[in-house]
Amino acid sequence: MNVLTLDVRTRRIGQGRAGTTIITTLLAAVVMLTGGAGRANKPAAAGKPAAKTGASHKSATARKPAALKASVQKEAAVKGAAAKEASTKEAEPKDLAKLLDRALMPSGLKAQMGACVIDVSTGQVIYEKGADDPLVPASNMKLVTTAVALDLLGAKHKLQTRLARNGDTLVLIGGGNPAFGDPNIAAGQGIERTADFEKWVEALKASGSAGEIRHLVFDDSVLDTEWRHPSWSQKEYQHWYCAPVGGLTINDGCVDVAVEAAGGKTTPVLVPACSLFEVINRSAPGKGDSVLVGRPQETWQLVVSGRAAGKSRAAAVTVPDPGMFTAAVLYDMLKAECCPQILPPERKKVTDQAGDLPEGWAVIGTAESELADVLQRCNTDSQNLFAETLMKLNGALVTGQSGSWAGGRVAAAQFLRKHDLPSEGVYIDDGSGLSAQNRVTARLLASLLCKMRGHADWEAWRKSLAVSGESGTLKRRFKGSMESKVFAKTGFIRGVSSLSGYIEIGPEKYVAFSFIYNNVTGWTGNAKEAENQACRVLYREMAQPMAPQAGLGSRR
């Protein structure tokens, strides 16, 4: 049996930290993607120019008076300008199509491409090319997943994590909240990732009976226990973007490992602290920051090596079981602070399918995350765990069973039918777009974006998207005149690049677009630049002058 060891730089999107991880895994078969042949739809021909008329007529009598001649010339000039404007307007669709053709498929780019652009206010298709070809969307799949969740739950819905007590037993209940203990959200609020656990421990201390607690169970039955999607690469199981997907999680399903060097020795530091891990420290003090962290698959063992001077950067490494990890973090805190006789946590279903507790249980504390905030972290920062958790939750809502990827597909299919969205050739494999088995069309994504413009939770939807030059995965794109004018979701996996969203071309006036590239030969950045150029063309050719705002004019 062959074993492969790789050194890979890992970085969580939306967080200012990076680390290096040794990945040790069994060699897996690589699934090669093949895209269907692209179809190019010809743009509608522009109207024919009017035939030339009006042969000159020379009067046999005296010349016209100068004033009359000037009036006639002025009238002719006005008619000529009007005719030129009309001719230009007639030619716009054809000219725009040519401009987009050149922008989307420059000579140096070799790929299969699907594109669709729709005027949101009228529903008119402005441009299409291979719009109905089923293509791999990469992270543009998150648009479907989050739209389904928003439609089912609403932006104000609260995802919960709870702690309850019945006598000498505590139960930690996961409600499918991926934002619980999320490091990015915690940092934004200025709190620790375990802040809710700390509050609950203090509440138990205040009860005066914490010493009587003997048992800790955890219930993550809202979602199934298939932590990893079968289509994901086995070689990437340790990366944060392949985090395990369960009903109870903390810290994005990862443990962050750093090394502190002092007094001639090194000490690994885990955040959050968790006694489940066996840490094998092979690191040493030295110059630079070359710490490597590895976790053999399906184990709670961490192997730390390399050199560190001072404190190293933290590496995010996935955990094998997110529910057990979360419960163990709480267990360690309880045992150290107020429950010295408590036993290690066990998985046990306590709630009913609706998530309700039976009689006799009292809730000690509840941590809540609003769906709108979860959507923003998912789409703006392209957080895979959030999307996969939402897909499983969608499945739980429509099937009445523990959420699963299969159930999520049922929920997505129902959503597409409900909103009469084009689904021919569409296959939804996972929620984040990490799977190379997903297939969508550019027409589907552009049409979905148009539908969401009229959704009751439009504002939450729009705010969930990255903003050009300002936030998330678009922070460094479209600087200058297009800053804050593009609201979109990016996408990238090997050989695939995608960008779908809105361009604001006037006050509350948008075009929806979807550009998907598959089988990109060479550098995928060429496709990314083509997406950028196409958006620039759309904005340049279609943007309307903004009305002047009162009070912002220059003073006299």
N, C-alpha and C positions, 0 to 999 in steps of 0.2 A: 504494500500500500504506500503510495507516494505522499509525502508531506511537503507542503509549500510554505515558505516563510517570506513575508513581504514587509518592507518598511514603508508605511504610508503616512503622510501628513494629514491629520484630521482637523477640521474646524467646524464648529457649529455655526450655521447661518444666523446672523442677527446677534452674535455675541462676540465680544472683543477678546477671545482667547483661542489659542491653538495649541495642539500638542502632537506628539509623534507616537504612533502605536505600532507594535509588532503584531502582525496578523498571522496566526497559525491555523491552518484549516486543511481539510481534505481537498484534493483537486476535484473540481466539478466540471461537468460538461458545459461548454459555452454555447448558449443558444444564439444562433446568428439570425438576424432579422432580414427579411426581404420585403420590400414595399411593392405595391401594385404599380402598374404602369400609369404614369400621370396622363390626365386628359386636359387639354387646354381648350377652354371655351372662348370662342372668338367674341370680342366686344361688338356690340351693335354698331352698325355703320352710322356715321353722322349724316344728317340731312344733306341733300344736294344743294349746292349754292344756287341762288336765284339766277336766271338767265339775264344777260346784259341787255338793257333796253335803252331807249332814248337817244336815237341818232341826232346829231346836231342839225339845227335848222337856222339858216342865215336869212335875216329879214332883208327884203329888197328896198325897204324904205330907210329912213334915217336911224342911226343908232339909238338904243334905249338910253334914257337919262341916267346919269351916274348913280343917283340915289336908288333908282329901280334896279339897276345892274347889281349894286351892292347887296340889295335885299334878296335878289334871286340867288346870288352866290352864297349868301349866308344860309338860305333855305337848303340849297344843294349840299352844303357842308354838313348841316345838321342831319339830313337824310342819309348822307354817306356814313357819318359816324354811327348812326342808329343801325344801319345795315351791317356795318363792320362788327358792332357789338353783338347783333343777332347771330351773325355768322360765327363769331367766336364762341358764343354760348352753345350753338349747335355742335361745334367741334369739340367741346370740352370732354364728353365721355370718351371719345376716341383718343384724344390727346392724353388724358389721364391714364387710360389703359396702357398706352405706349410707355409713358413715364414709369408706371408701376412695373411693367414687364422688364424694363431695363434695370430698375432698382432691385427687384426681387431675384433676378437671375443674371447677374453680371457675368462677364465672360470667364472669370476665374473661378466661378462657383459650380461645382459638379454635385448635384443632389436631386432628389425627387421632392417636389414642392407642392403644397396645397395652400391656397389663399382665398379668402373671402372677405369683402368689405361691404358693410351695410349701413345706410343712413338710418340711424336709430329713430328719428322722428317720423319718417315715412315708411320705413321697412323696405325701401328700394335697394336692390343689390347694385352697388356701384362698380364692383370689380370682382371677378372670380376667375380662378385658374386652378384646375385640379381640385376644385372645392368639394367634390364628392368622393375623393379617393380616401379610403381608410388608411390612416397613418398613425405611427407611434407618437403620442403627444408629449412624452416626458411629463414635467410637472404642470403642464397645462391641464392635466387630468384633475388637478385640485379644484379647478373651476366647477366641474361637474359635481364633485364630492361636496364642496361647500355650499353650492346652490341647493342641492338636495337637503342638506342639514338645515339651512336657513328656511326653506320652504316647509319642512316638517315641524321645526321647533320654534322658529321666530327668534329675532335678534336678542330679545330680553330674557330668553330662557337661561336658567342657571344650572350648570353642571356641578355636581356636588361630590365631596369626599366627607364622610361622617365617622365619628367615634361614638359608640353607645355602650352602656353598661347594664348588666343584669346580675346582681349579686357579686360573685367573685370572678366574673368573666367580662372581658371587654371584646367588642367586635369593631374592627376597622372596615368600613364599607366603601368600596369604590363605585362611583357612579359613572365611570367612563369620562373622567375629567383629566385630559392630558396636560392641562395647565397647572395642576397641583405641584407646587415646588419647582416650577419652571425657572431656571436661573435667569433668563432674560427678563421675565415679568417681575421676579423678586428683586432684581437689581434696580428696575425702574421704580419700584415702590420703596426702595431703600431698606429691605428686610432680608433676613436669612431664608434660605430655601425650606428650612424646617420650622419656620415661624409658627405655623398652625399647630404643629406637634408640641412646640414649647408652650403655647397657650393652653392646650389640653392637659399637659402634664401639670401646669400650675393649677388648673381647675380641679384636678384629682387631688393634689396636695391640699387644696383649700377644703375639700370635702371631709378630711379627717379620717377617711377610711381606706385610703389608697393601699395601705399595708395589707389589707384583706384580699387584694386581687391576686388570683393564682393563674388565670388563663387569659391568653390573647389569641383570638381567632380573627381571620380576615375573610371577607366575602367580596370576591371580584367577579361574581357570576353574571353580572350584567353583560359581559362579553365572554366569548369562548376562550379556550386555553391554547389555541394555535397562535403562538407568539410571533412566528416568522412566516411570511408569505412564501409558499413553495416556489414561486417564480423568481424570487430574489437570488442573487448570486451567493453561493455558499462561501465564497472567498471574502465577502465583505461583512460577515456577521458581527464584527466588533465595532464597525463604524456607527457614529451617532445617527446617521440617516437610515440605518437598518435596525433601529431600536425595536425591541420586542413590544408587541401591541396587546395590552390587557386592560381589564376594567379598573385596575388600581395601579397607579404609577406615581413616581416622584422623580424629579430631576431629569425628566425626558427619558426615563428608562436607562439612565447611564450613571456610572460612578466616575467622578473626576479624580484623577491621580496625579499628584505632584510630589516632588522630592525636595526635602530641605537638607542642606549640607551645613554642618557646624561641628566644631571640635574634632575634625578629622574623620567624621563618619556621616552617613546619610540616613534619613528617616523618611519613608513613604508616608504621605498624608492623603487620606481618602475623604472626599466630600460628596455626599454626606457620609459620616462615619458609619460603618456597618461591619459587625463582627462575623458575618457569614463568610467573608473573604479570607482565604489563606494567602498571605502576601509573601512572596519569595523575593527578597531584596538582593539583587546582584549589582546595584549601582554603587558608584564611588565618587568621592569629591574630585573635582577637576574643573578646568577652564571650560567655558561655554555652557550650552544647554542642549545636551544630546540624550536626554532621558527617553527610553523606550519602554512601553508598557504593553504586555500581551496577556490575553486570557484564552487558554485552551477551550475549545468549543464545549458547551454544555457543562462547564465546571465553574466553581466559585474560587478559582485560583487566579491570582494576578502575579505575573512575573515582571519585575522591574529591573531594568539594566541601564547602562550608559553612565554619563557623568553630569554632575551639576555643581554650580558655584552659587551658593546662597539658596534661594528657592526657585525651582524650575517652573516653567509654564505647566498648566494642568492639561492632561490628556483625557478626553471623554471616551470611556470604554463601555459598551453595552453590558447589561446584566443578563443572566440566563432566564430569570423568572421575575417579571416586574412586580407582581403582587407580593411574593415572598420577600423581595428586596425592600419594598416600602414598609411592610409590617415589621421586618427585622430592624429597620432604622428606628421605628417607634419603640420597639421592644428594648433596644439598647438604652434609649433615653429613659424609659419607665424603670428599668432595673437599676439604673444608676441614680435616679432621682427620688423615686417614691414607692416602688413596688419590688422590694428585694426578693420576694418569693415567687415572682411571676415565671411561668414556664415559656419556652420558645414558642413562637407563633405557629398556628396550624391553619390550613385552608378549610373553610366550612361555609356552606350556604345557610344563611340565617334569614335573609329577606325573601319576600315572595317575588313573583315576576315583575310586579309593579315597583319593586324597590322598598316596599313598606315593611317595617319591623313588626313582629308579633307582640302580643301583650307581655308586659314585664320588662321591656327594654326602655331605658331612658337615654336620650341623646345628650352627650356631654358637649360636643362641639361640631360645627358644620363649616367647612370651607367651600366657598362658591366661586365659580368663574362664569362670567356672562358669555353667552355664545358669541356675541359680537367681538369680544376680545380674543376668543379662541380662533375665530375666522381671520382676524387681522394677523395674528402670529402665523397662521397657516399659510395665507396667501402672500402677505408682504415679505415674510422671511423664508417662505417655502419650507416650512417645518413638516417633514414627512410624518412623524409620529402623530401629530395633530390630525392630519388628513386621514390616516389609516384608522385612528380611533373614531373619527366622525363617520367613516364608511361603515364600520361595524355597528356604531350606534344607530345609524340610519336603518340597518338591517334589523336590529332589535325592535325598533319602533314599528316596522311594517309586518314583521313575522310573529311578534310576540314571544320570541325565543331569545336565548343568549345571542348577542350580536356576533356576526361572522362576516367574512368576506363574501360568502355565497348570499347571505341575507342582504348585504349591501348592494349586490348586483340587482336583486329584486327591487329594492327601493329606488335605485337609479332608473331602472326600466319603467317603473310606475311614474316617476317624475317626467321622463321624456314623453310618455304617452299623455299625461295630464296637460302638458304645455304644448303638445303637438309639435315637438321638435324632431328634426330629421334623424332617424336612427339606423338607416340602412348601412350595413357594413360596420356598425359600431360594436365593439366588445370591451367591456369594462372588467379588468382583471384585478386591479388594486385601487386604492383611493388616492395615492400620492403621485402616481406616474413613474415610480421606480421600476415597475415591471415592464419589460420590453414586449409583453404580450398584449398590452392595451392597444385598441384601435379606435380612433375618432376621426371625424372629418372637419375640415376648416369651416364648412357650412354649419355644422352642428354647433361649434363653439361660438361663431359669430351670431348665430340665431339665439343661442342661450343668453349671450350678453344683451341682445336686444330685449328679450323677455324680462331679464332682471332689471332693466331700466324702469319698467312699469310695476315692479314688485313693491309690495307694501313696505318692505325693509330695504329699499333701494339705498338709502344713505349708509346703512351698515354694510351693505354689499360693496358699494363704491369705496368706502373707507378701508375695507379689507385688502384692497389691491395696493401694490407698490406704486409710488408716485415718482414720475421722472424727475431726476435731479434732487430728490428729497429723501426718499425712504426705501428701505429694503433692497431687493435685488435690482431696482432701477435707480439707486442713489447716484451711480456714476454714469448713467446713460442719459442722453438728451439734455445736456447742459445748454444754457443759452436761451434762445427764444422759445424753446419747447419745454423749458423747466415748468413743472406742475401742470402740464397739458396732457400728459399720457398717464393713464391709470391701467395697469396691466399685470398679467402673470407671465413670468418667464419660465423657460423649461430647457433642461439639458440633461441628456445621458449620452453614452457613447454613440456617435454617428447621428445624433438627433439634436435639433435646436428648434425652439418654438417661442412665439410671443403672441399673446391674445389679450385684447382689452379694448379700451376706449381712447379716442383722441378728442379732446374738447376743441371744437372748431368755432364756437361762439358761446355767448352766455347760455348755459344749460343746454347746449346743442352739441351732440356727439355723433361720431361715426364709430361703429363697432368693427373690429378687425380680428382676423386670425391668420397667422403665418406659421406653417409647420414644415420643417425640412427633415427628411429622412435620408439615410444612406449617404450622408455627407462625406465626400472624399477629401482627405487631407484635414486641414485645420477647421474645426467647427466654428471658430470665430469669424470666418468668412460669411457664414449664414447669419450670424448675429449682426454683423455689419449691414448685411442686406436688409434685415428686419428694420434696423435703425433708419436706413436710407428710405425705405418704403414709407415709414411713418413720417419722415421729413417731407416727402413728396405729398402725402395726403394733407399734412398741415399747411404746407405752402400753397397748395392749389385750392384748398377748400375753406381755410380759416376765414372767418368774417371779422371785420374791424370791431373791436370792443367799443361800446358806447362810453363816452366820457363820464366820469363820476364826479358828482358835485363836490366841490371843496378841494379837488385834487389838481385844479388848473393852476397855471403860473400866476403870481400876483402882478398887478400893474403898478 
